[in-house]
């Protein structure tokens, strides 16, 4: 009985953290992990977000700033694939950000203990998601090890 209560409580907490538009505080959709760069361009137009592109030797970073102040960085490989994301500000819609990887994330999150405001770390082998903060300010990142360009490490994703 107590175990069932804890599982339900964890699911409820995860649902609140992942809600895409609770009270209008969360940022709308952005680029989708594992998809091509066109998802970044479509979202910039849809959100009326300012964008800054920083081209690097091994990848480029498309940094969007929404009118609400949330910053989303999309890390794009030379082949045009979004291999990583990071965010600061209001909690983004992780279902949109993670795309087809969202179910993996939810399964792993439901099996991992999370204590308060500490950083949640999910690692499924390929998908890594780290996030922490509070309702009005969250920082996090997600990346796919299998899609990272050669010479790029997780330390590069900020």
C-alpha positions as CSV (number, residue, x, y, z in Angstrom):
1,X,0.0,0.0,0.0
2,X,2.7,2.5,1.0
3,X,4.7,1.6,-2.2
4,X,1.7,2.3,-4.4
5,X,1.2,5.7,-2.7
6,X,4.9,6.6,-3.3
7,X,4.7,5.6,-7.0
8,X,1.5,7.7,-7.4
9,X,3.2,10.6,-5.6
10,X,6.3,10.4,-7.9
11,X,4.2,10.3,-11.0
12,X,2.2,13.3,-9.8
13,X,5.4,15.3,-9.1
14,X,6.8,14.4,-12.5
15,X,3.6,15.4,-14.2
16,X,3.7,18.8,-12.6
17,X,7.3,19.3,-13.5
18,X,6.8,18.3,-17.1
19,X,3.5,20.1,-17.7
20,X,3.9,22.1,-20.8
21,X,1.7,25.1,-20.0
22,X,0.7,25.2,-16.4
23,X,-0.6,28.7,-15.7
24,X,1.1,29.9,-18.9
25,X,4.4,29.8,-17.0
26,X,6.1,27.2,-19.2
27,X,7.8,27.9,-22.5
28,X,6.2,26.6,-25.6
29,X,7.7,23.9,-28.0
30,X,11.2,24.0,-29.3
31,X,13.5,21.8,-31.4
32,X,13.1,18.1,-30.9
33,X,16.0,15.9,-29.8
34,X,17.3,13.6,-32.6
35,X,15.5,15.5,-35.4
36,X,17.0,17.8,-38.1
37,X,17.6,21.5,-37.9
38,X,14.3,22.4,-39.6
39,X,12.6,21.8,-36.2
40,X,14.7,24.7,-34.8
41,X,13.8,27.1,-37.6
42,X,10.1,26.3,-37.4
43,X,10.0,26.9,-33.7
44,X,11.8,30.2,-33.9
45,X,9.1,31.5,-36.3
46,X,6.3,30.1,-34.2
47,X,7.6,31.5,-31.0
48,X,8.7,34.9,-32.3
49,X,11.9,34.1,-30.4
50,X,15.2,35.9,-31.1
51,X,17.9,33.5,-32.2
52,X,21.6,33.7,-32.1
53,X,23.7,31.1,-33.9
54,X,27.2,30.3,-32.8
55,X,29.0,28.1,-35.3
56,X,31.8,25.9,-34.0
57,X,34.2,23.4,-35.4
58,X,32.4,20.3,-34.3
59,X,28.8,21.7,-33.9
60,X,26.7,24.8,-33.9
61,X,24.5,26.2,-31.2
62,X,21.2,27.8,-32.0
63,X,20.2,29.9,-28.9
64,X,16.7,31.1,-28.6
65,X,15.4,33.7,-26.2
66,X,11.6,33.7,-25.7
67,X,9.7,36.8,-24.7
68,X,9.2,35.3,-21.3
69,X,13.0,35.1,-20.8
70,X,13.5,31.3,-21.2
71,X,16.7,30.4,-23.1
72,X,16.8,27.2,-25.1
73,X,20.0,26.1,-26.7
74,X,19.9,23.5,-29.5
75,X,23.2,21.8,-30.3
76,X,23.3,20.8,-34.0
77,X,25.8,18.4,-35.6
78,X,27.5,19.2,-38.9
79,X,25.0,16.8,-40.5
80,X,22.1,18.9,-39.2
81,X,20.8,16.8,-36.4
82,X,19.8,18.2,-33.0
83,X,22.0,16.0,-30.7
84,X,21.6,18.0,-27.5
85,X,19.5,20.7,-25.8
86,X,19.8,22.8,-22.7
87,X,17.4,25.2,-21.1
88,X,17.2,28.0,-18.4
89,X,14.1,29.7,-17.2
90,X,10.5,28.5,-17.1
91,X,10.2,24.8,-17.5
92,X,9.9,23.8,-21.1
93,X,7.6,21.2,-22.6
94,X,9.8,18.2,-22.3
95,X,7.5,16.0,-24.3
96,X,8.1,18.3,-27.2
97,X,11.8,18.7,-26.6
98,X,12.5,15.0,-26.2
99,X,10.1,13.9,-29.0
100,X,10.3,10.2,-29.5
101,X,12.6,9.9,-26.5
102,X,10.0,11.2,-24.0
103,X,8.6,7.7,-23.2
104,X,12.1,6.5,-22.4
105,X,12.6,9.5,-20.1
106,X,9.2,9.0,-18.3
107,X,9.9,5.3,-17.8
108,X,13.3,6.0,-16.3
109,X,12.1,8.9,-14.2
110,X,9.3,6.8,-12.7
111,X,12.0,4.3,-11.5
112,X,14.4,6.9,-10.1
113,X,14.0,8.5,-6.7
114,X,14.0,12.3,-6.8
115,X,14.5,14.4,-3.7
116,X,13.1,17.9,-3.6
117,X,14.9,20.6,-5.6
118,X,18.0,18.5,-6.3
119,X,19.1,17.7,-9.8
120,X,17.3,14.8,-11.4
121,X,19.7,12.7,-13.4
122,X,18.3,10.1,-15.9
123,X,20.7,8.0,-18.0
124,X,19.2,5.2,-20.2
125,X,22.6,4.5,-21.9
126,X,22.0,6.7,-24.9
127,X,19.6,9.4,-23.6
128,X,20.8,11.5,-20.7
129,X,18.5,14.1,-19.1
130,X,19.5,16.3,-16.1
131,X,17.2,19.0,-14.7
132,X,16.7,20.9,-11.5
133,X,15.4,24.1,-10.0
134,X,12.0,25.2,-8.9
135,X,8.7,26.1,-10.6
136,X,9.7,29.4,-12.0
137,X,13.4,28.7,-12.8
138,X,14.6,25.4,-14.1
139,X,18.0,24.5,-15.7
140,X,18.6,21.4,-17.6
141,X,20.1,19.5,-20.5
142,X,19.4,16.5,-22.6
143,X,21.6,14.7,-25.1
144,X,22.0,11.6,-27.1
145,X,25.3,9.9,-26.8
146,X,24.8,8.1,-30.1
147,X,24.3,11.4,-32.0
148,X,27.1,13.4,-30.5
149,X,29.7,14.4,-33.1
150,X,33.2,13.0,-32.7
151,X,35.3,15.0,-30.2
152,X,32.3,16.4,-28.4
153,X,31.7,15.5,-24.7
154,X,28.9,16.0,-22.3
155,X,30.8,18.8,-20.6
156,X,30.2,20.9,-23.8
157,X,26.5,20.8,-23.2
158,X,25.6,23.8,-21.0
